[in-house]
Amino acid sequence: MRSVAASLWAAAMIMLGLGLIFEGQTWFELPREVYLFAGISAVCGGQFVFMVLVADRLLKGVHRRSVVWTEALAFVSFLLGAGGAITVLTTGITA
């Protein structure tokens, strides 16, 4: 049951992220970069949630070092996306 809930949570984050990337500009009047960074952050966060809460339980035989590096890459991408969105919002710097 926990894997199903985590899968739905991850899918919701990924769908929200894709919505922000492709349709976000129609929601509010913010710079395009905010939606791109926030969308990337949501997609990477959804991937991280899925890897940590679902894939680790179902695929126990995977080499631990590769799992840690893959999860770390997804989490760092989540943080960079969130940081980029916050930076663009607070400073107003756009491309």
FENFEN-V947065 format. One record per backbone hydrogen bond with DSSP energy under -1.0 kcal/mol. NH is the residue of the N-H (numbers start at 1). CO is the residue of the C=O. If there is no record, write none. Layout:
# FENFEN-V947065
NH_CO / NH_CO
This chain:
# FENFEN-V947065
5_1 / 6_2 / 7_3 / 8_4 / 9_5 / 10_6 / 11_7 / 12_8 / 13_9 / 14_10 / 15_11 / 16_12 / 17_13 / 18_14 / 19_15 / 20_16 / 21_17 / 22_18 / 23_19 / 26_23 / 27_24 / 28_24 / 30_28 / 34_31 / 35_31 / 36_32 / 37_33 / 38_34 / 39_35 / 40_36 / 41_37 / 42_38 / 43_39 / 44_40 / 45_41 / 46_42 / 47_43 / 48_44 / 49_45 / 50_46 / 51_47 / 52_48 / 53_49 / 54_50 / 55_50 / 56_51 / 58_54 / 59_55 / 67_63 / 68_64 / 69_65 / 70_66 / 71_67 / 72_68 / 73_69 / 74_70 / 75_71 / 76_72 / 77_73 / 78_74 / 79_75 / 80_76 / 81_77 / 82_78 / 83_79 / 84_80 / 85_81 / 86_82 / 87_83 / 88_84 / 89_85 / 90_86 / 91_87 / 92_88
